[in-house]
Amino acid sequence: MMTDRAEPRASGDVVKVKILVAPMCTEWQGWRAGTHSCELGHEAVGLVVDAANSTRLRTGDRVIVMPHAGCGTCPACEAGEHIHCIEQRDLLVETGSTSGIGTYADYLLKPDYLLHKVPDDIETDHAAMAVCALGPSFTAMERMGVKAGETLLVSGCGAVGLGAVVNGRTIGARVIALELHPYRAELARKLGAELVLDPRAEDILQQVQALTGGYGADAGIETSNNPSAPPVVLELIRARGRLSFVTWSGELPVKRITGKGVEIYGCWHWNHDRFGDAMMQRLRDARPLLDALMTHRFSMADVAKAFALQETGSCGKVLLYPAGVPEHRNQHNSQPEDVQ
């Protein structure tokens, strides 16, 4: 159900953004549970409509919206790792607004340092993939130093895992994916995964070793959020390999980490202060794959239909539009399509 709220007000370095497109993430799980919120969503691309006292942005700038509202002054924020800030700002109190902290809306409030300007040559929908679609695995691959020619294992092919396939293939890595859902497995193949394996297979270790000269994958990214996945994925990584977690479930056997000498990374989002230019180039390089990753588009008024689709798992990245789906973007892909 849609609700009418008072428009938020910009103030100080907190600017007002008109949302153009809001990619959907895990909010559908609250819909399934029957919970209600008027502040849903944490991904978007929009236009600055009131820059207040910002010295970074001007009215009319097209920007990528980064999640949360980090303080901007702690060690994490000063390093550009705003997602790890433990002192989040209360933007509603600061601005005197009653709404404006969710992206499933017409307008959003955000500190100017959490908005990244979009270059003119990058389409709005492509820019929207820089948040949760590509961001977490971009960070994982940067921290692990994944290179062209290496074998990257991607566990789970939801939107984040599919984004990892895109990131891996765009830099020239060989990608092996683990996924059960037929639609997502097929989409992973279309995005460039060389093979998509059943993670429940009793011989999964032997299958991966056979594909990697007997050693295992050079690096891996666990995105499935399945509590049983971490120890399985750890075994599929070679000795002295690298493994990143973009997930919140499961436990790891310490003795196996030590015994194999595997480097472990916890990755949540991407650092736009440090890697902004690199991410913009990734969007340019990945354009055909991004078009395939974005499988469905809905008007904001049809958000319940979008949630219902996400619950089935038969989708890639789903996008919402407050002003309605643009005419040139009004086709939904019912099946994964070939990527040229």
C-alpha positions as CSV (number, residue, x, y, z in Angstrom):
1,M,0.0,0.0,0.0
2,M,1.3,3.5,-0.9
3,T,1.0,6.3,1.6
4,D,1.2,10.1,1.3
5,R,3.8,11.8,3.5
6,A,5.0,15.4,3.8
7,E,7.9,16.2,1.6
8,P,11.3,16.1,3.4
9,R,13.3,19.2,3.9
10,A,16.9,19.7,3.1
11,S,19.2,21.4,5.7
12,G,22.9,22.0,6.1
13,D,24.8,19.3,4.2
14,V,21.7,17.1,4.0
15,V,20.4,17.5,0.5
16,K,17.0,16.5,-1.0
17,V,17.0,14.0,-3.9
18,K,14.2,13.3,-6.3
19,I,14.3,9.5,-6.8
20,L,14.5,8.4,-10.5
21,V,14.9,4.7,-9.9
22,A,15.2,2.5,-6.8
23,P,16.6,-1.0,-7.2
24,M,15.0,-3.5,-4.9
25,C,17.0,-5.5,-2.3
26,T,15.8,-7.6,0.6
27,E,12.8,-5.5,1.6
28,W,10.5,-8.2,0.1
29,Q,11.2,-10.3,3.2
30,G,9.4,-7.8,5.4
31,W,6.5,-7.8,3.0
32,R,6.4,-11.6,3.2
33,A,6.4,-11.4,7.0
34,G,3.6,-8.9,7.0
35,T,5.6,-6.0,8.6
36,H,4.9,-2.4,7.6
37,S,7.3,0.5,7.1
38,C,7.1,3.8,5.4
39,E,10.8,4.0,5.0
40,L,11.8,1.1,2.7
41,G,14.8,0.9,0.4
42,H,18.4,1.9,0.5
43,E,19.5,2.0,-3.1
44,A,18.7,4.7,-5.7
45,V,19.8,7.1,-8.4
46,G,18.2,10.5,-8.4
47,L,18.4,14.2,-9.0
48,V,19.4,16.8,-6.4
49,V,16.5,19.2,-6.1
50,D,17.6,21.1,-3.1
51,A,21.3,21.2,-2.3
52,A,20.8,23.3,0.9
53,N,24.3,24.4,2.1
54,S,26.2,21.6,0.4
55,T,29.6,22.6,-1.0
56,R,29.9,19.2,-2.9
57,L,26.7,19.2,-5.0
58,R,24.4,21.5,-6.9
59,T,20.7,21.4,-7.8
60,G,20.3,19.2,-10.9
61,D,23.2,16.9,-10.2
62,R,22.4,13.2,-10.9
63,V,23.7,11.1,-8.1
64,I,24.0,7.5,-6.9
65,V,22.6,7.2,-3.4
66,M,24.8,5.2,-0.9
67,P,23.2,3.3,2.0
68,H,22.8,4.5,5.6
69,A,23.8,7.9,7.1
70,G,27.3,7.5,8.5
71,C,28.6,10.4,10.7
72,G,31.3,11.5,8.2
73,T,33.9,12.1,10.9
74,C,34.8,8.8,12.6
75,P,37.8,6.7,11.4
76,A,35.6,4.5,9.2
77,C,34.0,7.4,7.5
78,E,37.2,9.3,7.1
79,A,38.6,6.3,5.3
80,G,35.5,6.2,3.0
81,E,34.1,3.1,4.7
82,H,30.9,4.9,5.6
83,I,28.9,1.6,5.7
84,H,30.8,0.5,8.8
85,C,30.1,3.7,10.8
86,I,28.6,3.0,14.2
87,E,27.4,6.6,14.8
88,Q,24.6,7.0,12.2
89,R,23.1,10.5,11.9
90,D,19.4,11.0,12.6
91,L,18.4,12.9,9.4
92,L,14.8,13.4,10.4
93,V,15.7,15.1,13.6
94,E,18.4,17.2,11.9
95,T,16.1,18.5,9.2
96,G,12.8,18.5,11.1
97,S,11.3,16.2,8.5
98,T,8.8,13.4,9.1
99,S,9.9,11.3,6.1
100,G,12.8,10.9,3.7
101,I,15.2,8.1,4.8
102,G,13.9,5.4,2.4
103,T,14.3,5.1,-1.3
104,Y,10.9,3.6,-2.1
105,A,9.6,7.2,-2.3
106,D,9.5,10.3,-4.4
107,Y,12.1,12.2,-2.4
108,L,15.1,11.2,-0.1
109,L,17.3,13.0,2.4
110,K,21.0,12.2,2.3
111,P,24.3,13.8,3.5
112,D,26.1,15.1,0.5
113,Y,29.2,13.0,1.1
114,L,27.0,9.9,0.6
115,L,26.0,10.8,-2.9
116,H,28.2,10.1,-5.9
117,K,27.8,12.1,-9.1
118,V,27.0,10.1,-12.2
119,P,29.0,10.9,-15.3
120,D,27.0,12.1,-18.3
121,D,27.8,9.0,-20.4
122,I,26.4,6.5,-17.9
123,E,22.7,5.7,-18.1
124,T,20.6,6.1,-15.0
125,D,19.6,2.4,-14.8
126,H,23.2,1.3,-15.2
127,A,24.3,3.7,-12.5
128,A,21.7,2.1,-10.2
129,M,23.6,-1.2,-10.4
130,A,26.6,0.4,-8.6
131,V,24.9,0.0,-5.2
132,C,24.0,-3.5,-4.0
133,A,24.1,-5.2,-7.4
134,L,27.8,-4.7,-8.0
135,G,29.1,-2.9,-4.9
136,P,29.5,-5.8,-2.4
137,S,31.3,-8.1,-4.8
138,F,33.3,-5.2,-6.3
139,T,34.8,-4.7,-2.8
140,A,35.3,-8.4,-2.3
141,M,37.2,-8.7,-5.5
142,E,39.3,-5.6,-4.8
143,R,40.2,-6.9,-1.3
144,M,41.1,-10.3,-2.6
145,G,43.0,-9.0,-5.6
146,V,41.1,-11.1,-8.1
147,K,42.8,-11.0,-11.5
148,A,42.0,-11.9,-15.1
149,G,42.5,-15.6,-15.6
150,E,41.9,-16.6,-12.0
151,T,39.0,-18.9,-11.1
152,L,36.3,-17.2,-9.0
153,L,33.7,-19.2,-7.1
154,V,30.4,-17.5,-6.5
155,S,28.1,-19.1,-4.0
156,G,24.5,-18.1,-4.4
157,C,23.0,-16.3,-7.5
158,G,20.6,-13.9,-6.0
159,A,21.0,-10.3,-7.2
160,V,24.3,-9.9,-5.2
161,G,25.7,-13.2,-6.5
162,L,24.7,-12.4,-10.1
163,G,26.5,-9.1,-9.6
164,A,29.5,-11.0,-8.6
165,V,29.3,-13.0,-11.8
166,V,29.1,-9.7,-13.8
167,N,32.1,-8.3,-11.9
168,G,34.1,-11.5,-12.4
169,R,33.5,-11.8,-16.1
170,T,34.0,-8.1,-16.7
171,I,37.6,-8.3,-15.5
172,G,38.3,-11.6,-17.3
173,A,38.1,-14.0,-14.4
174,R,36.8,-17.5,-14.9
175,V,33.5,-17.9,-12.9
176,I,32.0,-21.1,-11.4
177,A,28.7,-20.5,-9.6
178,L,26.7,-22.5,-7.1
179,E,22.9,-22.2,-7.3
180,L,19.8,-24.3,-7.0
181,H,17.0,-22.1,-8.5
182,P,16.6,-22.9,-12.2
183,Y,15.9,-19.3,-13.3
184,R,18.9,-17.9,-11.5
185,A,21.2,-20.7,-12.6
186,E,20.3,-20.0,-16.2
187,L,20.7,-16.3,-15.7
188,A,24.2,-16.9,-14.2
189,R,25.1,-18.8,-17.3
190,K,23.9,-16.1,-19.6
191,L,26.0,-13.6,-17.6
192,G,29.1,-15.6,-18.2
193,A,29.4,-18.3,-15.5
194,E,31.3,-21.1,-17.1
195,L,29.4,-23.7,-15.0
196,V,26.7,-23.6,-12.4
197,L,26.8,-26.4,-9.9
198,D,24.4,-27.8,-7.4
199,P,25.9,-27.0,-4.0
200,R,24.1,-30.0,-2.4
201,A,25.9,-32.5,-4.6
202,E,27.8,-35.1,-2.6
203,D,30.8,-34.8,-5.0
204,I,30.8,-30.9,-5.2
205,L,34.4,-30.8,-3.9
206,Q,35.5,-33.3,-6.6
207,Q,33.7,-31.4,-9.3
208,V,35.4,-28.1,-8.4
209,Q,38.8,-29.7,-8.1
210,A,38.3,-31.4,-11.5
211,L,37.7,-27.9,-13.0
212,T,40.7,-26.3,-11.3
213,G,43.6,-28.8,-11.8
214,G,42.8,-30.5,-8.6
215,Y,43.4,-27.5,-6.3
216,G,40.2,-25.6,-5.9
217,A,39.1,-22.1,-6.8
218,D,41.6,-19.2,-6.4
219,A,39.0,-17.0,-4.7
220,G,35.4,-17.2,-3.6
221,I,32.5,-15.0,-2.7
222,E,29.7,-16.4,-0.5
223,T,26.4,-14.5,-1.0
224,S,23.7,-17.2,-0.4
225,N,23.1,-16.4,3.3
226,N,22.5,-20.1,3.8
227,P,23.9,-21.1,7.2
228,S,25.3,-24.3,5.9
229,A,27.2,-22.7,3.0
230,P,30.4,-21.2,4.7
231,P,32.2,-24.5,5.6
232,V,31.3,-26.0,2.2
233,V,32.6,-23.0,0.3
234,L,35.7,-22.9,2.4
235,E,36.5,-26.5,1.2
236,L,36.1,-25.4,-2.5
237,I,38.9,-22.8,-2.2
238,R,42.5,-23.9,-2.8
239,A,45.2,-23.8,-0.1
240,R,46.3,-20.2,0.4
241,G,43.3,-19.0,-1.5
242,R,41.0,-16.1,-0.6
243,L,37.4,-16.1,0.5
244,S,35.0,-13.2,1.0
245,F,31.6,-13.1,2.8
246,V,28.8,-10.8,1.7
247,T,26.4,-12.6,4.0
248,W,25.1,-12.7,7.6
249,S,24.6,-16.4,8.3
250,G,26.7,-19.4,9.1
251,E,29.9,-20.3,10.9
252,L,33.4,-21.3,9.9
253,P,35.7,-24.0,11.2
254,V,38.8,-22.1,12.4
255,K,41.1,-25.1,12.2
256,R,40.3,-25.4,8.5
257,I,41.0,-21.7,7.9
258,T,44.4,-22.1,9.6
259,G,45.2,-25.4,8.0
260,K,44.5,-24.2,4.5
261,G,46.0,-20.7,5.1
262,V,42.9,-19.1,3.5
263,E,42.5,-15.3,3.7
264,I,39.0,-14.4,4.9
265,Y,37.3,-11.0,4.2
266,G,34.0,-9.6,5.5
267,C,32.6,-7.3,2.8
268,W,29.4,-5.3,3.0
269,H,29.5,-2.4,0.5
270,W,31.9,-0.4,-1.7
271,N,34.0,2.7,-0.9
272,H,32.9,5.4,-3.3
273,D,35.5,7.9,-2.0
274,R,38.3,5.6,-3.0
275,F,36.9,3.6,-5.9
276,G,34.4,6.0,-7.5
277,D,36.2,6.3,-10.8
278,A,36.9,2.6,-10.9
279,M,33.3,1.7,-10.3
280,M,32.1,4.2,-13.0
281,Q,34.5,2.4,-15.4
282,R,33.1,-1.0,-14.3
283,L,29.6,0.2,-15.2
284,R,30.8,1.2,-18.7
285,D,32.7,-2.0,-19.3
286,A,29.8,-4.2,-18.1
287,R,26.9,-2.5,-20.0
288,P,25.6,-5.6,-21.9
289,L,25.8,-7.7,-18.8
290,L,24.0,-5.1,-16.7
291,D,21.2,-5.0,-19.2
292,A,20.7,-8.7,-18.7
293,L,21.1,-8.5,-14.9
294,M,18.1,-6.0,-14.7
295,T,15.3,-8.4,-15.5
296,H,12.2,-6.6,-14.3
297,R,10.9,-3.1,-13.9
298,F,7.8,-1.8,-12.0
299,S,6.1,1.4,-11.3
300,M,6.2,2.3,-7.5
301,A,2.5,1.8,-7.4
302,D,3.0,-1.9,-8.3
303,V,5.5,-2.5,-5.5
304,A,3.4,-5.4,-4.2
305,K,3.6,-7.2,-7.5
306,A,7.4,-6.6,-7.5
307,F,7.6,-8.1,-4.0
308,A,5.6,-11.2,-5.1
309,L,8.0,-11.7,-8.0
310,Q,11.0,-11.4,-5.8
311,E,9.5,-14.1,-3.5
312,T,9.5,-16.6,-6.4
313,G,13.2,-16.0,-7.0
314,S,12.6,-15.9,-10.8
315,C,14.3,-12.6,-11.3
316,G,17.6,-10.8,-11.4
317,K,17.8,-7.2,-10.2
318,V,14.3,-5.6,-10.0
319,L,13.9,-1.8,-10.4
320,L,11.1,0.5,-9.1
321,Y,10.2,3.9,-10.6
322,P,8.3,6.5,-8.6
323,A,7.2,8.3,-11.7
324,G,6.3,5.1,-13.6
325,V,8.5,2.9,-15.8
326,P,10.1,5.0,-18.6
327,E,8.6,4.1,-22.0
328,H,11.9,2.8,-23.4
329,R,12.2,0.5,-20.3
330,N,8.7,-0.9,-20.1
331,Q,9.5,-4.5,-21.1
332,H,10.0,-7.2,-18.4
333,N,12.2,-10.2,-19.3
334,S,10.3,-13.3,-18.3
335,Q,13.3,-15.5,-19.1
336,P,17.1,-14.8,-19.1
337,E,18.2,-13.6,-22.5
338,D,21.4,-14.2,-24.3
339,V,24.1,-11.6,-23.8
340,Q,26.1,-10.6,-26.8
